[in-house]
């Protein structure tokens, strides 16, 4: 079986899917070679005790497009690269793994009889939209033959799960079982970990109240701050010189680094998919992951109703993940 990996989290979930018996013998993982963050995460995962039968192919997207593996593990089903491969290569079965909240949009699309495989809100050319419709039809055809699996740690909800079952999609829960067996040499020393948000850098929330929130947490004890890849520079500068705050390397494999946390520690985050997923990873270790709702006063005029609704949607998802953990 071949896997097409285009992000660090897809790589982790692909390893988990193989470990859960959803891969092949072997599973060859085609790692997209033009995504810089994959280098470090791939190296960190390669140093772990990988499940038997999985190999990493760093030749990237070209290898994925020209390979003839009849089974595929894929994280980015909205990717044009994947959709071209789906329609141009022989495919016997597909396993779709998580790549953030898009997994929920993907599940709803698969459960709908005519929806195209297009990321909601995306502005695409007519040709690209046609590709999305053809790819969706191909996936639904696989589902009718019992050859489409969704491997997810996200709570899909009873309604979506029932509709997926009706169209033939098999849903398997990702428990991060492989990750839980890894001996983590590094455990954060700080009792509190704060996941940085990209909302300030995107101009969607005001920097002052956000920074005040983080500083108020630091006033109660040491904390590790994990910057977002779109972190606002002014926030970084203040936190870097704040006593008691340790700045993590933003290039670290977050899921791997934090999975060694222990009871007595905690993670705080504004609404984010990573907060939801870390709840699954850390729940079995009795490490609480708290998703903090964004006060209305924090939003800037640039934040539309869509962004606010997206953030609000993640809070109950985090609560649902916590109840399942």
SVG drawing of the C-alpha trace seen along z (x, -y; Angstrom):
<svg xmlns="http://www.w3.org/2000/svg" viewBox="-28 -46 44 54">
<polyline fill="none" stroke="black" stroke-width="0.4" points="0.0,0.0 1.2,-3.5 0.6,-6.6 0.7,-10.2 1.8,-12.6 1.7,-16.4 1.9,-17.6 3.5,-16.5 0.2,-15.5 -0.7,-13.4 2.6,-11.6 1.8,-10.7 -1.7,-9.6 -0.4,-7.4 1.9,-5.7 -1.0,-5.2 -3.2,-3.8 -0.5,-1.3 -0.1,-0.3 -3.8,0.2 -3.8,2.8 -5.1,0.5 -1.9,0.4 -0.3,2.9 2.6,5.3 4.5,3.1 3.2,-0.5 5.4,-2.8 4.9,-6.4 5.5,-9.0 6.6,-12.1 6.0,-15.4 9.6,-16.8 8.7,-20.5 7.1,-20.9 10.0,-22.0 8.2,-21.1 8.0,-17.5 11.8,-17.1 12.1,-17.5 8.9,-15.6 9.9,-12.8 13.3,-12.6 11.7,-12.5 9.3,-9.7 12.1,-7.7 14.0,-7.7 11.1,-6.1 10.2,-2.4 8.3,-2.4 5.8,0.4 7.0,3.3 6.4,3.0 6.4,-0.8 9.0,-2.7 9.4,-6.4 10.0,-7.4 11.3,-11.0 11.2,-11.3 7.9,-13.1 4.9,-13.8 6.3,-12.4 6.8,-9.0 3.2,-9.1 1.9,-10.0 3.9,-7.3 3.5,-4.5 1.1,-1.6 0.2,-0.6 -3.5,0.4 -4.2,-0.7 -3.7,-4.2 -3.6,-6.1 -4.3,-9.8 -4.6,-12.8 -5.4,-15.6 -8.3,-14.4 -8.9,-18.0 -5.4,-18.1 -5.3,-18.3 -2.2,-16.1 -4.2,-13.3 -7.2,-13.7 -5.1,-13.4 -3.5,-10.3 -6.9,-8.9 -8.2,-9.3 -5.1,-8.3 -3.8,-5.3 -5.3,-1.9 -6.9,-2.0 -8.3,0.9 -8.9,-0.8 -8.5,-4.1 -7.9,-5.0 -8.5,-8.7 -6.7,-9.9 -7.0,-13.2 -5.4,-16.4 -7.1,-18.9 -10.7,-20.0 -10.9,-19.4 -11.6,-15.8 -15.1,-16.9 -15.8,-18.7 -14.6,-15.7 -16.9,-13.3 -19.9,-15.5 -19.1,-15.6 -18.8,-11.8 -22.1,-11.4 -23.8,-13.7 -24.8,-12.0 -23.7,-14.8 -21.2,-17.1 -17.8,-17.6 -14.5,-17.0 -13.8,-20.7 -12.7,-22.5 -15.6,-24.7 -15.2,-28.3 -12.4,-27.5 -12.4,-29.6 -11.5,-27.2 -11.5,-27.2 -14.2,-25.2 -11.6,-22.5 -10.5,-22.2 -14.1,-21.9 -14.7,-19.2 -11.7,-17.3 -13.3,-17.5 -16.6,-16.1 -14.9,-13.2 -12.8,-12.4 -15.8,-12.4 -17.6,-10.0 -14.6,-7.7 -14.5,-7.7 -18.2,-7.0 -17.8,-4.1 -15.1,-2.6 -17.4,-3.1 -20.2,-1.2 -17.8,1.7 -16.7,1.5 -13.3,0.2 -13.2,-3.3 -12.2,-3.8 -12.1,-7.0 -9.5,-6.8 -10.1,-9.7 -9.6,-10.9 -12.2,-13.6 -15.8,-13.1 -17.9,-13.0 -21.2,-13.0 -24.0,-10.5 -25.7,-12.0 -22.7,-12.1 -21.5,-8.7 -24.9,-7.2 -24.9,-8.7 -21.4,-7.5 -22.4,-4.0 -25.4,-4.2 -23.1,-5.0 -20.6,-2.2 -17.8,-4.2 -16.2,-2.4 -15.2,-4.6 -12.3,-3.5 -11.3,-5.6 -7.7,-6.7 -6.7,-6.1 -3.0,-7.1 -2.2,-3.6 1.3,-3.6 2.2,-7.0 1.2,-5.9 3.7,-3.1 6.7,-5.3 9.2,-6.0 9.5,-9.8 12.9,-10.9 11.8,-14.5 8.9,-15.6 8.2,-19.3 9.5,-20.4 6.8,-23.1 3.5,-22.2 1.6,-24.3 1.9,-24.3 0.2,-27.0 -0.3,-26.4 0.2,-29.6 -2.5,-30.9 -2.1,-32.2 -5.2,-34.4 -3.1,-37.4 -0.7,-37.2 -3.7,-36.8 -5.2,-40.0 -8.3,-38.3 -7.9,-38.9 -6.3,-41.8 -2.7,-41.2 -3.1,-43.0 -5.8,-40.8 -4.2,-37.7 -0.8,-38.6 -2.4,-39.5 -4.1,-36.1 -0.7,-34.3 1.1,-36.6 -1.6,-36.0 -1.0,-32.3 2.8,-32.8 2.2,-34.8 0.9,-31.6 3.9,-29.5 6.3,-28.3 4.9,-27.6 6.1,-26.3 4.8,-28.4 4.6,-26.7 4.6,-29.3 2.2,-29.0 3.9,-29.0 2.1,-32.3 2.9,-33.7 2.9,-37.5 6.5,-38.8 5.5,-41.4 3.9,-38.6 7.1,-36.5 9.3,-39.3 7.4,-40.0 7.1,-36.4 10.8,-35.6 11.8,-38.1 9.1,-37.2 10.4,-35.4 9.0,-31.9 8.1,-31.5 10.1,-29.0 9.7,-29.3 9.5,-26.0 11.0,-25.6 8.1,-26.1 9.5,-23.5 9.2,-20.7 6.9,-17.8 4.3,-18.9 2.4,-15.7 5.6,-13.7 7.0,-16.2 3.9,-16.7 2.8,-13.1 5.3,-12.4 3.4,-14.8 2.3,-13.3 -0.5,-13.7 -0.2,-17.0 0.6,-18.9 -1.9,-20.6 -2.3,-22.1 -4.2,-25.4 -5.2,-26.5 -7.5,-28.8 -9.9,-26.9 -7.7,-24.8 -7.8,-21.4 -4.6,-20.5 -6.3,-21.1 -9.0,-18.6 -6.5,-16.0 -4.2,-16.4 -7.1,-15.6 -7.1,-12.1 -3.3,-11.8 -3.1,-13.0 -6.4,-11.8 -5.1,-8.4 -2.2,-10.1 -4.7,-12.1 -3.3,-15.3 -6.2,-17.8 -6.3,-19.8 -8.5,-22.9 -9.8,-24.7 -10.5,-28.3 -13.3,-30.1 -12.4,-33.5 -14.2,-36.4 -16.1,-38.6 -14.0,-41.7 -10.9,-40.0 -12.0,-39.9 -10.9,-42.5 -13.1,-44.0 -11.2,-41.8 -12.8,-38.7 -15.9,-37.7 -18.8,-35.6 -17.2,-32.6 -14.0,-32.8 -15.9,-33.3 -18.2,-30.4 -15.3,-28.2 -13.7,-29.0 -16.9,-28.5 -17.4,-25.1 -14.1,-23.8 -15.1,-24.3 -17.8,-21.6 -15.6,-19.4 -12.9,-19.6 -15.5,-18.7 -16.7,-15.7 -13.1,-14.5 -12.5,-14.9 -15.6,-12.8 -14.3,-10.0 -10.7,-10.1"/>
</svg>
